[in-house]
């Protein structure tokens, strides 16, 4: 057990009675790995659990419309591994240890191929021989980044097929021309690249993307420290915050006018 900010986190030690929804996980590392959380049940149940969780987070009784992924495993184009003097794998924050995952199934082909190479005959140890004793190795589409910040070459969605589906849904939803759109936490402008009939302002903390479309402009600021009053009106707000969320969203929206959320 561990505790953080008044929240206690538990790990399963033994199981006396199993649910009829439980299945044998496909991945050999599931019982120890901190990465995947639902492989002990089928994908249909996973979607139901996530929908119910989202309803609680949003505090709504409205139905959540789901868009199932075409595949459950073998999709990530990027994984980040941690290492110390003896182990390479995913970091388990609850147990403060690294779980080795040579048989991981979550990455797409080139990623898993490179992962297996790293574990062969201790190759990863040779790569970090002149590096700090603790660090990280990121695999992105078969390429390696050692001890660089996450997505140092620019962030991209890790599930490209679902990313394309999301962009198509967004384009279908946003109709009309000459709309002014505010894209918060927009990164490299991924979600709004195809909205060529609109005027886009992308806001994020990362350095400006190397390539922006003519209809996109970029403003760099740390949104966690506030955005300040808007100097113009927007028709639509697109919000895609990082995992930690956007805690000041209410104060931000109170300062914004004429925005459709």
C-alpha positions in Angstrom: 0.0 0.0 0.0 1.1 3.6 -0.6 -0.5 7.0 0.1 -0.3 10.2 -1.9 -2.2 13.4 -1.1 -4.6 11.6 1.2 -5.4 8.8 -1.3 -4.4 5.3 -0.6 -3.4 2.9 -3.3 -3.6 -0.9 -2.8 -2.3 -3.9 -4.7 -4.0 -7.3 -4.9 -2.3 -10.0 -2.8 -4.6 -12.9 -3.2 -8.0 -13.7 -4.8 -10.3 -16.2 -3.1 -13.3 -15.8 -5.4 -13.2 -14.8 -9.1 -15.7 -12.9 -11.1 -17.3 -14.6 -14.1 -16.1 -11.6 -16.1 -12.5 -12.4 -15.3 -10.4 -13.9 -18.1 -6.7 -15.0 -18.4 -4.7 -12.0 -19.5 -3.0 -12.2 -22.9 0.2 -10.5 -21.7 2.6 -12.6 -19.6 3.5 -9.6 -17.4 -0.1 -8.4 -16.5 0.0 -9.5 -12.9 3.1 -7.5 -12.1 3.2 -4.7 -14.7 1.8 -1.3 -13.9 0.9 -0.4 -17.5 -2.3 -2.2 -18.6 -5.2 -2.4 -16.1 -8.1 -4.3 -17.7 -6.6 -7.3 -19.4 -8.1 -9.6 -16.8 -11.5 -9.0 -18.5 -12.6 -8.8 -22.1 -12.6 -5.6 -24.1 -16.4 -5.1 -24.0 -16.3 -5.0 -20.2 -13.3 -2.7 -20.2 -15.3 -0.2 -22.3 -18.2 -0.4 -19.9 -16.0 0.2 -16.9 -14.3 3.2 -18.5 -17.6 4.7 -19.5 -19.0 4.4 -15.9 -15.8 5.9 -14.6 -16.0 8.8 -17.0 -19.6 9.5 -15.9 -18.5 9.7 -12.3 -15.7 12.1 -13.2 -18.0 14.3 -15.2 -20.7 13.9 -12.6 -23.3 13.2 -15.3 -26.1 10.6 -15.8 -26.0 11.1 -19.5 -24.9 8.1 -21.7 -21.3 8.0 -22.9 -21.0 7.2 -26.6 -18.1 4.8 -27.1 -15.8 4.5 -30.1 -14.1 1.1 -29.7 -10.5 0.7 -30.9 -9.8 -1.7 -33.8 -7.3 -3.6 -31.6 -6.6 -3.8 -27.9 -2.9 -4.6 -28.1 -0.1 -3.9 -30.5 -1.0 -0.2 -31.1 1.4 2.1 -29.3 4.0 3.9 -31.5 5.9 5.0 -28.4 6.8 3.5 -25.0 9.1 4.8 -22.3 11.2 2.4 -20.2 13.1 3.2 -17.0 16.4 1.6 -16.0 18.7 1.3 -13.0 21.9 -0.6 -12.5 20.2 -4.0 -12.9 16.7 -3.6 -14.5 15.0 -2.2 -17.5 11.2 -1.9 -17.8 8.1 0.0 -16.7 8.2 1.9 -13.4 5.8 0.7 -10.8 5.2 3.8 -8.7 3.3 2.0 -6.0 6.1 -0.5 -5.3 8.9 1.9 -6.3 10.5 -0.7 -8.5 11.1 -1.4 -12.2 9.2 -4.3 -13.8 11.0 -6.0 -16.6 8.7 -6.5 -19.7 10.6 -8.4 -22.4 7.3 -10.0 -23.6 5.2 -6.7 -23.6 2.4 -6.7 -26.2 1.2 -3.1 -26.1 3.6 -1.6 -28.7 3.2 -1.8 -32.5 5.6 -4.0 -34.5 8.8 -1.8 -34.8 8.5 -0.8 -31.1 8.3 -4.4 -29.9 11.1 -5.5 -32.2 13.4 -2.8 -30.7 12.2 -3.8 -27.2 13.3 -7.4 -27.7 16.6 -6.2 -29.0 17.3 -4.2 -25.9 16.7 -7.3 -23.7 18.9 -9.6 -25.8 22.2 -10.3 -24.1 22.0 -7.1 -22.0 22.2 -4.8 -25.0 20.5 -2.0 -23.0 23.2 -2.0 -20.4 25.8 -1.4 -23.1 23.8 1.6 -24.4 23.7 3.3 -21.0 27.2 2.4 -19.9 28.3 6.1 -20.0 24.9 7.4 -18.9 23.7 8.1 -15.3 23.0 5.1 -13.2 19.2 5.7 -13.4 17.4 7.0 -16.4 15.0 6.2 -19.2 15.0 4.9 -22.7 12.2 5.8 -25.0 11.3 3.8 -28.1 9.4 5.7 -30.8 8.6 3.8 -34.0 11.7 1.8 -33.6 14.1 4.7 -32.8 15.7 5.2 -29.4 16.0 8.3 -27.2 18.1 7.9 -24.2 17.6 10.2 -21.1 15.7 12.8 -23.1 12.4 14.3 -22.0 9.3 12.4 -23.0 8.4 13.1 -26.7 11.5 15.2 -27.1 11.1 15.2 -30.8 7.6 16.5 -30.6 4.5 14.8 -29.1 2.4 12.6 -31.3 -0.7 10.5 -30.4 0.4 7.0 -29.5 -2.6 5.3 -31.2 -2.6 6.6 -34.8 -5.7 4.7 -35.9 -7.8 6.2 -33.0 -6.2 9.6 -33.6 -7.4 9.6 -37.2 -10.9 8.6 -36.0 -10.9 11.4 -33.5 -9.9 14.0 -36.1 -12.6 12.8 -38.5 -15.2 13.1 -35.7 -14.0 16.6 -34.9 -14.2 17.7 -38.5 -17.6 16.2 -38.9 -18.8 18.0 -35.7 -17.3 21.4 -36.6 -19.2 22.8 -39.6 -19.2 26.2 -41.1 -16.5 28.6 -42.3 -14.5 31.4 -40.8 -14.9 30.1 -37.3 -12.5 31.2 -34.6 -11.3 28.2 -32.6 -9.2 28.1 -29.5 -7.2 24.9 -29.2 -6.0 24.6 -25.6 -3.1 22.2 -24.9 -3.0 21.8 -28.7 0.6 20.7 -28.9 1.7 20.4 -32.6 -1.8 21.3 -33.8 -2.7 17.7 -34.5 -6.5 18.0 -33.9 -7.0 21.2 -35.9 -4.7 20.6 -39.0 -7.6 19.6 -41.2 -10.0 22.5 -40.1 -8.7 24.6 -43.0 -11.8 26.8 -43.2 -11.3 28.1 -39.6 -8.9 30.4 -37.8 -7.1 28.4 -35.1 -5.1 29.7 -32.1 -3.1 26.8 -30.5 -2.1 27.4 -26.9 0.4 25.2 -25.1 3.6 25.2 -23.0 5.9 23.3 -25.5 8.1 25.1 -28.0 6.3 26.1 -31.2 5.9 23.3 -33.7 8.2 23.2 -36.7 5.3 23.0 -39.1 2.0 24.7 -38.8 -0.7 25.1 -41.4 -1.6 28.5 -42.8 -4.8 28.6 -40.7 -3.0 27.8 -37.4 -1.2 30.2 -35.1 0.7 29.3 -31.9 0.9 31.0 -28.5 3.3 29.5 -25.9 2.3 29.8 -22.3 2.1 27.6 -19.2 -1.6 27.1 -18.8 -1.2 25.7 -15.3 -0.2 29.2 -14.2 -3.2 30.9 -15.8 -4.0 32.3 -19.2 -5.4 35.7 -18.3 -8.4 37.4 -19.9 -8.9 36.7 -23.6 -8.3 39.6 -25.9 -10.8 38.2 -28.5 -13.9 36.1 -28.8 -13.9 32.5 -30.0 -16.6 30.4 -31.5 -15.4 27.0 -30.3 -13.1 25.7 -27.6 -11.1 22.5 -28.1 -9.7 21.2 -24.8 -7.2 18.3 -24.8 -5.4 18.6 -21.4 -2.6 16.3 -20.3 -3.2 13.4 -17.8 -3.1 15.8 -14.9 -6.1 17.7 -16.2 -6.8 21.4 -16.3 -7.6 22.4 -12.7 -8.3 26.1 -13.5 -10.8 25.4 -16.2 -13.7 27.0 -14.3 -11.8 30.3 -13.8 -10.7 30.2 -17.4 -14.2 29.7 -18.8 -15.5 32.5 -16.5 -13.0 34.9 -18.2 -14.0 33.7 -21.7 -16.9 35.0 -23.6 -18.9 33.7 -26.5 -17.2 30.3 -26.5 -19.0 27.1 -27.4 -17.8 24.2 -25.4 
